[in-house]
C-alpha cells in the first residue's frame, strides 16, 4: 500500500506502475483464495466422516498425524 501512496501525484508512468502493483496484489490474493478453498474442501471432507457410525468412521486427519509420527 505504501508503494501505491508513493506513486500518487505522478503522471502516466506512475499510473502504469500502480496498475502493475494492483494486478500483482490481485494475483497474490487469488492464489491465497485458491489455497484457502482447498483447505476448506479438505476440512469439510474430513469433518463429514464424523457423522458416520463409529464403526464406519475413518478420520484422515488423525490417520495422517499418526502416520507422520512414524507409526503406520
PDB file of N, CA, C and O in Angstrom, chain B, residues numbered from 101:
ATOM      1  N   UNK B 101       0.826  -1.187   0.000  1.00  0.00           N
ATOM      2  CA  UNK B 101       0.000   0.000   0.000  1.00  0.00           C
ATOM      3  C   UNK B 101       0.870   1.251   0.000  1.00  0.00           C
ATOM      4  O   UNK B 101       0.542   2.234  -0.664  1.00  0.00           O
ATOM      5  N   UNK B 102       1.969   1.221   0.735  1.00  0.00           N
ATOM      6  CA  UNK B 102       2.867   2.373   0.759  1.00  0.00           C
ATOM      7  C   UNK B 102       3.431   2.654  -0.622  1.00  0.00           C
ATOM      8  O   UNK B 102       3.659   3.806  -0.992  1.00  0.00           O
ATOM      9  N   UNK B 103       3.656   1.576  -1.388  1.00  0.00           N
ATOM     10  CA  UNK B 103       4.173   1.753  -2.742  1.00  0.00           C
ATOM     11  C   UNK B 103       3.184   2.551  -3.593  1.00  0.00           C
ATOM     12  O   UNK B 103       3.580   3.413  -4.378  1.00  0.00           O
ATOM     13  N   UNK B 104       1.892   2.254  -3.426  1.00  0.00           N
ATOM     14  CA  UNK B 104       0.867   2.979  -4.181  1.00  0.00           C
ATOM     15  C   UNK B 104       0.812   4.443  -3.765  1.00  0.00           C
ATOM     16  O   UNK B 104       0.688   5.329  -4.610  1.00  0.00           O
ATOM     17  N   UNK B 105       0.903   4.696  -2.470  1.00  0.00           N
ATOM     18  CA  UNK B 105       0.871   6.074  -1.982  1.00  0.00           C
ATOM     19  C   UNK B 105       2.061   6.868  -2.509  1.00  0.00           C
ATOM     20  O   UNK B 105       1.951   8.059  -2.799  1.00  0.00           O
ATOM     21  N   UNK B 106       3.189   6.193  -2.626  1.00  0.00           N
ATOM     22  CA  UNK B 106       4.394   6.843  -3.143  1.00  0.00           C
ATOM     23  C   UNK B 106       4.195   7.280  -4.593  1.00  0.00           C
ATOM     24  O   UNK B 106       4.779   8.274  -5.026  1.00  0.00           O
ATOM     25  N   UNK B 107       3.384   6.552  -5.338  1.00  0.00           N
ATOM     26  CA  UNK B 107       3.149   6.853  -6.745  1.00  0.00           C
ATOM     27  C   UNK B 107       2.111   7.958  -6.951  1.00  0.00           C
ATOM     28  O   UNK B 107       1.991   8.495  -8.053  1.00  0.00           O
ATOM     29  N   UNK B 108       1.364   8.299  -5.906  1.00  0.00           N
ATOM     30  CA  UNK B 108       0.302   9.301  -6.013  1.00  0.00           C
ATOM     31  C   UNK B 108       0.881  10.630  -6.500  1.00  0.00           C
ATOM     32  O   UNK B 108       1.942  11.068  -6.054  1.00  0.00           O
ATOM     33  N   UNK B 109       0.167  11.245  -7.411  1.00  0.00           N
ATOM     34  CA  UNK B 109       0.581  12.558  -7.882  1.00  0.00           C
ATOM     35  C   UNK B 109       1.491  12.515  -9.090  1.00  0.00           C
ATOM     36  O   UNK B 109       1.890  13.560  -9.604  1.00  0.00           O
ATOM     37  N   UNK B 110       1.823  11.321  -9.548  1.00  0.00           N
ATOM     38  CA  UNK B 110       2.704  11.210 -10.709  1.00  0.00           C
ATOM     39  C   UNK B 110       1.910  11.234 -11.999  1.00  0.00           C
ATOM     40  O   UNK B 110       0.695  11.431 -12.007  1.00  0.00           O
ATOM     41  N   UNK B 111       2.608  11.035 -13.052  1.00  0.00           N
ATOM     42  CA  UNK B 111       1.977  11.048 -14.364  1.00  0.00           C
ATOM     43  C   UNK B 111       1.593   9.655 -14.821  1.00  0.00           C
ATOM     44  O   UNK B 111       1.403   8.751 -14.008  1.00  0.00           O
ATOM     45  N   UNK B 112       1.480   9.493 -16.131  1.00  0.00           N
ATOM     46  CA  UNK B 112       1.058   8.209 -16.709  1.00  0.00           C
ATOM     47  C   UNK B 112       1.960   7.043 -16.314  1.00  0.00           C
ATOM     48  O   UNK B 112       1.484   5.923 -16.128  1.00  0.00           O
ATOM     49  N   UNK B 113       3.256   7.302 -16.186  1.00  0.00           N
ATOM     50  CA  UNK B 113       4.159   6.215 -15.792  1.00  0.00           C
ATOM     51  C   UNK B 113       3.807   5.692 -14.398  1.00  0.00           C
ATOM     52  O   UNK B 113       3.839   4.489 -14.140  1.00  0.00           O
ATOM     53  N   UNK B 114       3.471   6.629 -13.509  1.00  0.00           N
ATOM     54  CA  UNK B 114       3.080   6.220 -12.162  1.00  0.00           C
ATOM     55  C   UNK B 114       1.756   5.453 -12.186  1.00  0.00           C
ATOM     56  O   UNK B 114       1.564   4.524 -11.402  1.00  0.00           O
ATOM     57  N   UNK B 115       0.854   5.833 -13.073  1.00  0.00           N
ATOM     58  CA  UNK B 115      -0.419   5.109 -13.198  1.00  0.00           C
ATOM     59  C   UNK B 115      -0.178   3.680 -13.673  1.00  0.00           C
ATOM     60  O   UNK B 115      -0.808   2.741 -13.187  1.00  0.00           O
ATOM     61  N   UNK B 116       0.734   3.527 -14.622  1.00  0.00           N
ATOM     62  CA  UNK B 116       1.076   2.191 -15.110  1.00  0.00           C
ATOM     63  C   UNK B 116       1.694   1.348 -13.999  1.00  0.00           C
ATOM     64  O   UNK B 116       1.378   0.168 -13.850  1.00  0.00           O
ATOM     65  N   UNK B 117       2.574   1.966 -13.226  1.00  0.00           N
ATOM     66  CA  UNK B 117       3.212   1.260 -12.116  1.00  0.00           C
ATOM     67  C   UNK B 117       2.173   0.874 -11.067  1.00  0.00           C
ATOM     68  O   UNK B 117       2.222  -0.225 -10.515  1.00  0.00           O
ATOM     69  N   UNK B 118       1.242   1.772 -10.793  1.00  0.00           N
ATOM     70  CA  UNK B 118       0.184   1.480  -9.821  1.00  0.00           C
ATOM     71  C   UNK B 118      -0.684   0.325 -10.304  1.00  0.00           C
ATOM     72  O   UNK B 118      -1.063  -0.541  -9.516  1.00  0.00           O
ATOM     73  N   UNK B 119      -1.000   0.312 -11.600  1.00  0.00           N
ATOM     74  CA  UNK B 119      -1.807  -0.775 -12.162  1.00  0.00           C
ATOM     75  C   UNK B 119      -1.063  -2.104 -12.034  1.00  0.00           C
ATOM     76  O   UNK B 119      -1.661  -3.117 -11.672  1.00  0.00           O
ATOM     77  N   UNK B 120       0.235  -2.103 -12.329  1.00  0.00           N
ATOM     78  CA  UNK B 120       1.024  -3.335 -12.213  1.00  0.00           C
ATOM     79  C   UNK B 120       1.053  -3.827 -10.763  1.00  0.00           C
ATOM     80  O   UNK B 120       0.919  -5.024 -10.509  1.00  0.00           O
ATOM     81  N   UNK B 121       1.226  -2.913  -9.827  1.00  0.00           N
ATOM     82  CA  UNK B 121       1.222  -3.294  -8.408  1.00  0.00           C
ATOM     83  C   UNK B 121      -0.130  -3.878  -8.008  1.00  0.00           C
ATOM     84  O   UNK B 121      -0.198  -4.885  -7.303  1.00  0.00           O
ATOM     85  N   UNK B 122      -1.202  -3.236  -8.464  1.00  0.00           N
ATOM     86  CA  UNK B 122      -2.545  -3.727  -8.138  1.00  0.00           C
ATOM     87  C   UNK B 122      -2.782  -5.100  -8.752  1.00  0.00           C
ATOM     88  O   UNK B 122      -3.360  -5.972  -8.102  1.00  0.00           O
ATOM     89  N   UNK B 123      -2.348  -5.307  -9.988  1.00  0.00           N
ATOM     90  CA  UNK B 123      -2.525  -6.598 -10.641  1.00  0.00           C
ATOM     91  C   UNK B 123      -1.721  -7.692  -9.936  1.00  0.00           C
ATOM     92  O   UNK B 123      -2.176  -8.829  -9.806  1.00  0.00           O
ATOM     93  N   UNK B 124      -0.526  -7.332  -9.487  1.00  0.00           N
ATOM     94  CA  UNK B 124       0.303  -8.293  -8.732  1.00  0.00           C
ATOM     95  C   UNK B 124      -0.396  -8.683  -7.435  1.00  0.00           C
ATOM     96  O   UNK B 124      -0.440  -9.859  -7.075  1.00  0.00           O
ATOM     97  N   UNK B 125      -0.935  -7.701  -6.746  1.00  0.00           N
ATOM     98  CA  UNK B 125      -1.628  -7.967  -5.479  1.00  0.00           C
ATOM     99  C   UNK B 125      -2.870  -8.824  -5.721  1.00  0.00           C
ATOM    100  O   UNK B 125      -3.160  -9.726  -4.935  1.00  0.00           O
ATOM    101  N   UNK B 126      -3.602  -8.553  -6.795  1.00  0.00           N
ATOM    102  CA  UNK B 126      -4.783  -9.352  -7.133  1.00  0.00           C
ATOM    103  C   UNK B 126      -4.379 -10.801  -7.363  1.00  0.00           C
ATOM    104  O   UNK B 126      -5.055 -11.714  -6.887  1.00  0.00           O
ATOM    105  N   UNK B 127      -3.287 -11.025  -8.085  1.00  0.00           N
ATOM    106  CA  UNK B 127      -2.805 -12.387  -8.344  1.00  0.00           C
ATOM    107  C   UNK B 127      -2.432 -13.080  -7.035  1.00  0.00           C
ATOM    108  O   UNK B 127      -2.732 -14.260  -6.852  1.00  0.00           O
ATOM    109  N   UNK B 128      -1.783 -12.358  -6.126  1.00  0.00           N
ATOM    110  CA  UNK B 128      -1.423 -12.928  -4.825  1.00  0.00           C
ATOM    111  C   UNK B 128      -2.675 -13.296  -4.036  1.00  0.00           C
ATOM    112  O   UNK B 128      -2.737 -14.363  -3.425  1.00  0.00           O
ATOM    113  N   UNK B 129      -3.668 -12.418  -4.049  1.00  0.00           N
ATOM    114  CA  UNK B 129      -4.913 -12.698  -3.338  1.00  0.00           C
ATOM    115  C   UNK B 129      -5.646 -13.880  -3.954  1.00  0.00           C
ATOM    116  O   UNK B 129      -6.197 -14.713  -3.233  1.00  0.00           O
ATOM    117  N   UNK B 130      -5.658 -13.961  -5.286  1.00  0.00           N
ATOM    118  CA  UNK B 130      -6.300 -15.097  -5.951  1.00  0.00           C
ATOM    119  C   UNK B 130      -5.649 -16.415  -5.537  1.00  0.00           C
ATOM    120  O   UNK B 130      -6.338 -17.410  -5.316  1.00  0.00           O
ATOM    121  N   UNK B 131      -4.318 -16.419  -5.433  1.00  0.00           N
ATOM    122  CA  UNK B 131      -3.605 -17.628  -5.013  1.00  0.00           C
ATOM    123  C   UNK B 131      -3.977 -18.000  -3.573  1.00  0.00           C
ATOM    124  O   UNK B 131      -4.216 -19.169  -3.268  1.00  0.00           O
ATOM    125  N   UNK B 132      -4.021 -17.008  -2.704  1.00  0.00           N
ATOM    126  CA  UNK B 132      -4.397 -17.270  -1.312  1.00  0.00           C
ATOM    127  C   UNK B 132      -5.826 -17.805  -1.219  1.00  0.00           C
ATOM    128  O   UNK B 132      -6.106 -18.715  -0.440  1.00  0.00           O
ATOM    129  N   UNK B 133      -6.721 -17.235  -2.017  1.00  0.00           N
ATOM    130  CA  UNK B 133      -8.119 -17.689  -2.028  1.00  0.00           C
ATOM    131  C   UNK B 133      -8.185 -19.139  -2.477  1.00  0.00           C
ATOM    132  O   UNK B 133      -8.898 -19.939  -1.872  1.00  0.00           O
ATOM    133  N   UNK B 134      -7.446 -19.495  -3.538  1.00  0.00           N
ATOM    134  CA  UNK B 134      -7.431 -20.889  -4.013  1.00  0.00           C
ATOM    135  C   UNK B 134      -6.922 -21.817  -2.921  1.00  0.00           C
ATOM    136  O   UNK B 134      -7.493 -22.882  -2.685  1.00  0.00           O
ATOM    137  N   UNK B 135      -5.837 -21.408  -2.253  1.00  0.00           N
ATOM    138  CA  UNK B 135      -5.285 -22.228  -1.171  1.00  0.00           C
ATOM    139  C   UNK B 135      -6.298 -22.407  -0.046  1.00  0.00           C
ATOM    140  O   UNK B 135      -6.472 -23.513   0.466  1.00  0.00           O
ATOM    141  N   UNK B 136      -6.963 -21.328   0.338  1.00  0.00           N
ATOM    142  CA  UNK B 136      -7.964 -21.409   1.403  1.00  0.00           C
ATOM    143  C   UNK B 136      -9.153 -22.275   0.992  1.00  0.00           C
ATOM    144  O   UNK B 136      -9.694 -23.011   1.817  1.00  0.00           O
ATOM    145  N   UNK B 137      -9.564 -22.195  -0.272  1.00  0.00           N
ATOM    146  CA  UNK B 137     -10.670 -23.020  -0.743  1.00  0.00           C
ATOM    147  C   UNK B 137     -10.294 -24.502  -0.715  1.00  0.00           C
ATOM    148  O   UNK B 137     -11.127 -25.343  -0.376  1.00  0.00           O
ATOM    149  N   UNK B 138      -9.056 -24.827  -1.065  1.00  0.00           N
ATOM    150  CA  UNK B 138      -8.586 -26.214  -0.994  1.00  0.00           C
ATOM    151  C   UNK B 138      -8.564 -26.696   0.455  1.00  0.00           C
ATOM    152  O   UNK B 138      -8.985 -27.814   0.752  1.00  0.00           O
ATOM    153  N   UNK B 139      -8.074 -25.850   1.345  1.00  0.00           N
ATOM    154  CA  UNK B 139      -8.043 -26.214   2.761  1.00  0.00           C
ATOM    155  C   UNK B 139      -9.457 -26.434   3.283  1.00  0.00           C
ATOM    156  O   UNK B 139      -9.703 -27.378   4.034  1.00  0.00           O
ATOM    157  N   UNK B 140     -10.382 -25.570   2.891  1.00  0.00           N
ATOM    158  CA  UNK B 140     -11.774 -25.688   3.333  1.00  0.00           C
ATOM    159  C   UNK B 140     -12.391 -26.986   2.827  1.00  0.00           C
ATOM    160  O   UNK B 140     -13.079 -27.684   3.573  1.00  0.00           O
ATOM    161  N   UNK B 141     -12.145 -27.308   1.568  1.00  0.00           N
ATOM    162  CA  UNK B 141     -12.685 -28.540   0.993  1.00  0.00           C
ATOM    163  C   UNK B 141     -12.143 -29.761   1.726  1.00  0.00           C
ATOM    164  O   UNK B 141     -12.885 -30.705   1.999  1.00  0.00           O
ATOM    165  N   UNK B 142     -10.858 -29.744   2.043  1.00  0.00           N
ATOM    166  CA  UNK B 142     -10.257 -30.863   2.773  1.00  0.00           C
ATOM    167  C   UNK B 142     -10.868 -30.998   4.159  1.00  0.00           C
ATOM    168  O   UNK B 142     -11.211 -32.100   4.585  1.00  0.00           O
ATOM    169  N   UNK B 143     -11.002 -29.892   4.856  1.00  0.00           N
ATOM    170  CA  UNK B 143     -11.583 -29.937   6.202  1.00  0.00           C
ATOM    171  C   UNK B 143     -13.041 -30.370   6.167  1.00  0.00           C
ATOM    172  O   UNK B 143     -13.494 -31.091   7.056  1.00  0.00           O
ATOM    173  N   UNK B 144     -13.779 -29.940   5.153  1.00  0.00           N
ATOM    174  CA  UNK B 144     -15.177 -30.358   5.009  1.00  0.00           C
ATOM    175  C   UNK B 144     -15.252 -31.863   4.802  1.00  0.00           C
ATOM    176  O   UNK B 144     -16.100 -32.535   5.389  1.00  0.00           O
ATOM    177  N   UNK B 145     -14.365 -32.387   3.968  1.00  0.00           N
ATOM    178  CA  UNK B 145     -14.334 -33.839   3.736  1.00  0.00           C
ATOM    179  C   UNK B 145     -13.978 -34.579   5.019  1.00  0.00           C
ATOM    180  O   UNK B 145     -14.601 -35.586   5.357  1.00  0.00           O
ATOM    181  N   UNK B 146     -12.984 -34.082   5.722  1.00  0.00           N
ATOM    182  CA  UNK B 146     -12.586 -34.716   6.981  1.00  0.00           C
ATOM    183  C   UNK B 146     -13.739 -34.720   7.978  1.00  0.00           C
ATOM    184  O   UNK B 146     -14.023 -35.741   8.604  1.00  0.00           O
ATOM    185  N   UNK B 147     -14.398 -33.577   8.120  1.00  0.00           N
ATOM    186  CA  UNK B 147     -15.480 -33.442   9.101  1.00  0.00           C
ATOM    187  C   UNK B 147     -16.681 -34.308   8.740  1.00  0.00           C
ATOM    188  O   UNK B 147     -17.420 -34.738   9.626  1.00  0.00           O
ATOM    189  N   UNK B 148     -16.883 -34.570   7.450  1.00  0.00           N
ATOM    190  CA  UNK B 148     -18.052 -35.366   7.050  1.00  0.00           C
ATOM    191  C   UNK B 148     -17.977 -36.794   7.566  1.00  0.00           C
ATOM    192  O   UNK B 148     -19.012 -37.439   7.732  1.00  0.00           O
ATOM    193  N   UNK B 149     -16.787 -37.299   7.822  1.00  0.00           N
ATOM    194  CA  UNK B 149     -16.664 -38.667   8.335  1.00  0.00           C
ATOM    195  C   UNK B 149     -17.146 -38.767   9.776  1.00  0.00           C
ATOM    196  O   UNK B 149     -17.459 -39.860  10.247  1.00  0.00           O
ATOM    197  N   UNK B 150     -17.209 -37.656  10.470  1.00  0.00           N
ATOM    198  CA  UNK B 150     -17.626 -37.675  11.878  1.00  0.00           C
ATOM    199  C   UNK B 150     -19.104 -38.042  12.027  1.00  0.00           C
ATOM    200  O   UNK B 150     -19.520 -38.483  13.098  1.00  0.00           O
ATOM    201  N   UNK B 151     -19.892 -37.870  10.981  1.00  0.00           N
ATOM    202  CA  UNK B 151     -21.320 -38.172  11.040  1.00  0.00           C
ATOM    203  C   UNK B 151     -21.603 -39.661  10.836  1.00  0.00           C
ATOM    204  O   UNK B 151     -22.725 -40.116  11.059  1.00  0.00           O
ATOM    205  N   UNK B 152     -20.604 -40.408  10.421  1.00  0.00           N
ATOM    206  CA  UNK B 152     -20.796 -41.844  10.192  1.00  0.00           C
ATOM    207  C   UNK B 152     -20.868 -42.598  11.520  1.00  0.00           C
ATOM    208  O   UNK B 152     -20.372 -42.107  12.534  1.00  0.00           O
ATOM    209  N   UNK B 153     -21.478 -43.784  11.525  1.00  0.00           N
ATOM    210  CA  UNK B 153     -21.451 -44.598  12.739  1.00  0.00           C
ATOM    211  C   UNK B 153     -19.993 -44.874  13.142  1.00  0.00           C
ATOM    212  O   UNK B 153     -19.110 -44.968  12.289  1.00  0.00           O
ATOM    213  N   UNK B 154     -19.764 -44.999  14.425  1.00  0.00           N
ATOM    214  CA  UNK B 154     -18.411 -45.144  14.945  1.00  0.00           C
ATOM    215  C   UNK B 154     -17.619 -46.245  14.227  1.00  0.00           C
ATOM    216  O   UNK B 154     -16.438 -46.058  13.935  1.00  0.00           O
ATOM    217  N   UNK B 155     -18.237 -47.362  13.946  1.00  0.00           N
ATOM    218  CA  UNK B 155     -17.539 -48.475  13.288  1.00  0.00           C
ATOM    219  C   UNK B 155     -17.116 -48.129  11.857  1.00  0.00           C
ATOM    220  O   UNK B 155     -16.171 -48.714  11.328  1.00  0.00           O
ATOM    221  N   UNK B 156     -17.806 -47.193  11.245  1.00  0.00           N
ATOM    222  CA  UNK B 156     -17.515 -46.832   9.860  1.00  0.00           C
ATOM    223  C   UNK B 156     -16.644 -45.585   9.731  1.00  0.00           C
ATOM    224  O   UNK B 156     -16.288 -45.183   8.623  1.00  0.00           O
ATOM    225  N   UNK B 157     -16.308 -44.985  10.850  1.00  0.00           N
ATOM    226  CA  UNK B 157     -15.533 -43.743  10.808  1.00  0.00           C
ATOM    227  C   UNK B 157     -14.094 -44.008  10.405  1.00  0.00           C
ATOM    228  O   UNK B 157     -13.477 -45.003  10.785  1.00  0.00           O
ATOM    229  N   UNK B 158     -13.608 -43.097   9.640  1.00  0.00           N
ATOM    230  CA  UNK B 158     -12.212 -43.126   9.207  1.00  0.00           C
ATOM    231  C   UNK B 158     -11.772 -41.667   9.184  1.00  0.00           C
ATOM    232  O   UNK B 158     -12.189 -40.906   8.312  1.00  0.00           O
ATOM    233  N   UNK B 159     -10.954 -41.285  10.116  1.00  0.00           N
ATOM    234  CA  UNK B 159     -10.551 -39.879  10.209  1.00  0.00           C
ATOM    235  C   UNK B 159      -9.197 -39.683   9.526  1.00  0.00           C
ATOM    236  O   UNK B 159      -8.159 -40.038  10.085  1.00  0.00           O
ATOM    237  N   UNK B 160      -9.209 -39.125   8.334  1.00  0.00           N
ATOM    238  CA  UNK B 160      -7.951 -38.908   7.611  1.00  0.00           C
ATOM    239  C   UNK B 160      -6.977 -38.004   8.362  1.00  0.00           C
ATOM    240  O   UNK B 160      -5.764 -38.189   8.264  1.00  0.00           O
ATOM    241  N   UNK B 161      -7.495 -37.028   9.111  1.00  0.00           N
ATOM    242  CA  UNK B 161      -6.598 -36.135   9.855  1.00  0.00           C
ATOM    243  C   UNK B 161      -5.822 -36.912  10.912  1.00  0.00           C
ATOM    244  O   UNK B 161      -4.602 -36.788  11.020  1.00  0.00           O
ATOM    245  N   UNK B 162      -6.537 -37.707  11.683  1.00  0.00           N
ATOM    246  CA  UNK B 162      -5.866 -38.470  12.736  1.00  0.00           C
ATOM    247  C   UNK B 162      -4.937 -39.523  12.144  1.00  0.00           C
ATOM    248  O   UNK B 162      -3.853 -39.761  12.675  1.00  0.00           O
ATOM    249  N   UNK B 163      -5.350 -40.149  11.058  1.00  0.00           N
ATOM    250  CA  UNK B 163      -4.507 -41.140  10.411  1.00  0.00           C
ATOM    251  C   UNK B 163      -3.221 -40.487   9.896  1.00  0.00           C
ATOM    252  O   UNK B 163      -2.142 -41.063  10.028  1.00  0.00           O
ATOM    253  N   UNK B 164      -3.326 -39.300   9.315  1.00  0.00           N
ATOM    254  CA  UNK B 164      -2.147 -38.590   8.823  1.00  0.00           C
ATOM    255  C   UNK B 164      -1.221 -38.226   9.967  1.00  0.00           C
ATOM    256  O   UNK B 164      -0.005 -38.388   9.861  1.00  0.00           O
ATOM    257  N   UNK B 165      -1.780 -37.740  11.047  1.00  0.00           N
ATOM    258  CA  UNK B 165      -0.956 -37.409  12.209  1.00  0.00           C
ATOM    259  C   UNK B 165      -0.281 -38.664  12.754  1.00  0.00           C
ATOM    260  O   UNK B 165       0.896 -38.642  13.114  1.00  0.00           O
ATOM    261  N   UNK B 166      -1.020 -39.728  12.810  1.00  0.00           N
ATOM    262  CA  UNK B 166      -0.488 -40.992  13.321  1.00  0.00           C
ATOM    263  C   UNK B 166       0.661 -41.470  12.421  1.00  0.00           C
ATOM    264  O   UNK B 166       1.702 -41.890  12.926  1.00  0.00           O
ATOM    265  N   UNK B 167       0.484 -41.413  11.112  1.00  0.00           N
ATOM    266  CA  UNK B 167       1.481 -41.849  10.161  1.00  0.00           C
ATOM    267  C   UNK B 167       2.690 -40.926  10.184  1.00  0.00           C
ATOM    268  O   UNK B 167       3.828 -41.390  10.105  1.00  0.00           O
ATOM    269  N   UNK B 168       2.456 -39.635  10.289  1.00  0.00           N
ATOM    270  CA  UNK B 168       3.565 -38.669  10.306  1.00  0.00           C
ATOM    271  C   UNK B 168       4.456 -38.842  11.516  1.00  0.00           C
ATOM    272  O   UNK B 168       5.631 -38.479  11.472  1.00  0.00           O
ATOM    273  N   UNK B 169       3.929 -39.383  12.583  1.00  0.00           N
ATOM    274  CA  UNK B 169       4.733 -39.605  13.777  1.00  0.00           C
ATOM    275  C   UNK B 169       5.571 -40.864  13.659  1.00  0.00           C
ATOM    276  O   UNK B 169       6.280 -41.235  14.594  1.00  0.00           O
ATOM    277  N   UNK B 170       5.488 -41.530  12.496  1.00  0.00           N
ATOM    278  CA  UNK B 170       6.305 -42.719  12.266  1.00  0.00           C
ATOM    279  C   UNK B 170       5.623 -44.016  12.602  1.00  0.00           C
ATOM    280  O   UNK B 170       6.256 -45.071  12.561  1.00  0.00           O
ATOM    281  N   UNK B 171       4.345 -43.973  12.936  1.00  0.00           N
ATOM    282  CA  UNK B 171       3.602 -45.191  13.258  1.00  0.00           C
ATOM    283  C   UNK B 171       2.587 -45.427  12.164  1.00  0.00           C
ATOM    284  O   UNK B 171       1.589 -44.710  12.100  1.00  0.00           O
ATOM    285  N   UNK B 172       2.803 -46.407  11.298  1.00  0.00           N
ATOM    286  CA  UNK B 172       1.871 -46.657  10.195  1.00  0.00           C
ATOM    287  C   UNK B 172       0.531 -47.187  10.635  1.00  0.00           C
ATOM    288  O   UNK B 172      -0.339 -47.436   9.800  1.00  0.00           O
TER     289      UNK B 172
END
